[in-house]
Amino acid sequence: MLTANRESPPAAVGRGGMKKELPEHFKDYRQVWVFIEMERGQVHPVSFELLGKGRELANKLGVELAGVMLGPPGEATRSAVAEAFAYGADLVYLVKAPLLTDYRNEPFTKAMTDLVNGYKPSILLLGATTLGRDLAGSVATTLLTGLTADCTELDVDSDGSLAATRPTFGGSLLCTIYTLNYRPQIATVRPRVMAMPPRTDKPVGLVIEHKLSIIEEEIITKILGFLPDGQSAKANLAYADVVVAGGLGLGAAENLQLVKNLARAIGAEYGCSRPLVQKGWMPPDRQIGQTGKTIRPKLYITAGISGAIQHRVGVEGADLIVAINTDPNAPIFDFAHLGIVADAIRFLPALTEAFTRRLSPHSRDKLAS
Ligand SMILES: Cc1cc2nc3c(=O)[nH]c(=O)nc-3n(C[C@H](O)[C@H](O)[C@H](O)COP(=O)(O)OP(=O)(O)OC[C@H]3O[C@@H](n4cnc5c(N)ncnc54)[C@H](O)[C@@H]3O)c2cc1C
């Protein structure tokens, strides 16, 4: 399927057979940019994943890959810039100002749109995090250009335009979206959808500094303080190496304890399929899949999950998928590496006991590292 952001005039044939004619001034828009997201001094790893994908796109286009760093003066920003180079950026656009210490939409949108207007990237990628989604939407609307959210694949066509693929119709179809008449082409990608590139020993490169042209009095949003993280915010599924998840096949909320017990025994994070969140059996940040977290663990153990496409797209990056299901024809067995046809209510305690017997605390930590 092919969709276009805004009206679509014909000429060159793109993916899916749609004809495209790119305006002459698009030649002025060249580089691939990746927003380096930093919150409270920590760079979000999705920024490095996007630098990896951005490198591929930049190489195909024969252009430079740039990181965009917006942050306060100081060590955290300096080291975020160095990390951007270590993960493959050729150059970094930097806006450094105390107003950029904590994320607020107005100064970040101003900094980013000023950079885009000044240096004209062809492609701008942001993580589909809470911060990235907020920023991408306001940057795209301010610049009057297209934004394709939650992409699962990014590529460039023979004419150099970005082919941004994402699920549609409830995840049953994939569509490839082009921004035909406007630049830059903006896309967001959720954490863990793209692979983490190797880190190199190149923490230096060209830094182009730009001044922030907004003052505190022009910013409506004020930060009064930060609330401490609630318990459910502790879920770190996206970056966990071992994940155990339960589905509707567990039959009752109390049976989720079996999943949690196994997770504790092997030092894993635990999660669930969507219906369990809808039933209120688990908090939303434990949901795995298309509308939950995308995970890429070394080991993923599922119990009582059928393997619907919306769940599958969130777990396909796992190195080893072990599925426990009573139905030998369950779709999960189409993509699990190891299938166990068994009643999870009886199998999970036995598995937990076996792991507990065999794993010393030391080897448990090793499994999870
Ligand atoms: C727009 C949209 C977005 C969605 N996003 C997500 C998402 O992000 N994540 C997600 O997970 N789903 C998502 N869904 C829902 C998805 O389509 C499925 O409905 C859901 O994944 C099914 O959950 P489940 O596998 O737990 O339940 P079911 O499909 O009901 O499967 C239960 C499985 O348990 C097995 N079973 C039964 N008893 C036992 C037992 N005792 N031991 C072992 N196995 C047993 C059954 O054989 C069955 O295969 C989305 C749907 C839509 C339309």
The ligand as a MOL file (V3000), in Angstrom:
LIG
                    3D

  0  0  0     0  0            999 V3000
M  V30 BEGIN CTAB
M  V30 COUNTS 53 58 0 0 0
M  V30 BEGIN ATOM
M  V30 1 C -5.0670 -1.7850 16.7880 0
M  V30 2 C -4.7120 -2.9790 17.6210 0
M  V30 3 C -3.5540 -2.9270 18.3670 0
M  V30 4 C -3.2060 -4.0280 19.1620 0
M  V30 5 N -2.0360 -3.9580 19.8760 0
M  V30 6 C -1.6500 -5.0400 20.5890 0
M  V30 7 C -0.4140 -5.0240 21.3000 0
M  V30 8 O 0.3310 -4.0410 21.3420 0
M  V30 9 N -0.0750 -6.1410 21.9730 0
M  V30 10 C -0.8500 -7.2740 22.0000 0
M  V30 11 O -0.4460 -8.2600 22.6360 0
M  V30 12 N -2.0270 -7.2910 21.3480 0
M  V30 13 C -2.4560 -6.2120 20.6620 0
M  V30 14 N -3.6570 -6.2450 20.0310 0
M  V30 15 C -4.5560 -7.3820 20.2990 0
M  V30 16 C -4.2460 -8.5950 19.4460 0
M  V30 17 O -4.9330 -8.5230 18.2190 0
M  V30 18 C -4.7120 -9.8860 20.1830 0
M  V30 19 O -6.0890 -9.7680 20.4590 0
M  V30 20 C -3.9850 -10.1360 21.4910 0
M  V30 21 O -2.5790 -10.0810 21.2970 0
M  V30 22 C -4.3590 -11.4950 22.0090 0
M  V30 23 O -3.8610 -11.6510 23.3120 0
M  V30 24 P -3.5480 -13.0860 23.8790 0
M  V30 25 O -2.6240 -13.8130 22.9780 0
M  V30 26 O -3.1440 -12.9140 25.2930 0
M  V30 27 O -5.0100 -13.7740 23.9100 0
M  V30 28 P -5.6460 -14.8590 22.9440 0
M  V30 29 O -5.5150 -14.4820 21.5150 0
M  V30 30 O -7.0050 -15.1200 23.4820 0
M  V30 31 O -4.7310 -16.1460 23.1380 0
M  V30 32 C -4.6880 -16.8880 24.3060 0
M  V30 33 C -3.8190 -18.1030 23.9980 0
M  V30 34 O -3.6090 -18.8400 25.1770 0
M  V30 35 C -3.6590 -20.2250 24.8620 0
M  V30 36 N -4.0310 -20.9120 26.0990 0
M  V30 37 C -5.2510 -21.0710 26.6640 0
M  V30 38 N -5.1380 -21.7070 27.8560 0
M  V30 39 C -3.8300 -21.9350 28.0310 0
M  V30 40 C -3.0810 -22.5310 29.0800 0
M  V30 41 N -3.6660 -23.0120 30.1920 0
M  V30 42 N -1.7510 -22.6110 28.9360 0
M  V30 43 C -1.1220 -22.1440 27.8280 0
M  V30 44 N -1.7770 -21.5600 26.8150 0
M  V30 45 C -3.1030 -21.4490 26.9260 0
M  V30 46 C -4.6740 -20.3400 23.7550 0
M  V30 47 O -4.4510 -21.5020 22.9890 0
M  V30 48 C -4.4190 -19.0580 22.9640 0
M  V30 49 O -3.4870 -19.2820 21.9250 0
M  V30 50 C -4.0280 -5.1780 19.2200 0
M  V30 51 C -5.1840 -5.2070 18.4450 0
M  V30 52 C -5.5240 -4.1350 17.6680 0
M  V30 53 C -6.7730 -4.2210 16.8350 0
M  V30 END ATOM
M  V30 BEGIN BOND
M  V30 1 1 1 2
M  V30 2 1 2 3
M  V30 3 2 2 52
M  V30 4 2 3 4
M  V30 5 1 4 5
M  V30 6 1 4 50
M  V30 7 2 5 6
M  V30 8 1 6 7
M  V30 9 1 6 13
M  V30 10 2 7 8
M  V30 11 1 7 9
M  V30 12 1 9 10
M  V30 13 2 10 11
M  V30 14 1 10 12
M  V30 15 2 12 13
M  V30 16 1 13 14
M  V30 17 1 14 15
M  V30 18 1 14 50
M  V30 19 1 15 16
M  V30 20 1 16 17
M  V30 21 1 16 18
M  V30 22 1 18 19
M  V30 23 1 18 20
M  V30 24 1 20 21
M  V30 25 1 20 22
M  V30 26 1 22 23
M  V30 27 1 23 24
M  V30 28 2 24 25
M  V30 29 1 24 26
M  V30 30 1 24 27
M  V30 31 1 27 28
M  V30 32 2 28 29
M  V30 33 1 28 30
M  V30 34 1 28 31
M  V30 35 1 31 32
M  V30 36 1 32 33
M  V30 37 1 33 34
M  V30 38 1 33 48
M  V30 39 1 34 35
M  V30 40 1 35 36
M  V30 41 1 35 46
M  V30 42 1 36 37
M  V30 43 1 36 45
M  V30 44 2 37 38
M  V30 45 1 38 39
M  V30 46 1 39 40
M  V30 47 2 39 45
M  V30 48 1 40 41
M  V30 49 2 40 42
M  V30 50 1 42 43
M  V30 51 2 43 44
M  V30 52 1 44 45
M  V30 53 1 46 47
M  V30 54 1 46 48
M  V30 55 1 48 49
M  V30 56 2 50 51
M  V30 57 1 51 52
M  V30 58 1 52 53
M  V30 END BOND
M  V30 END CTAB
M  END
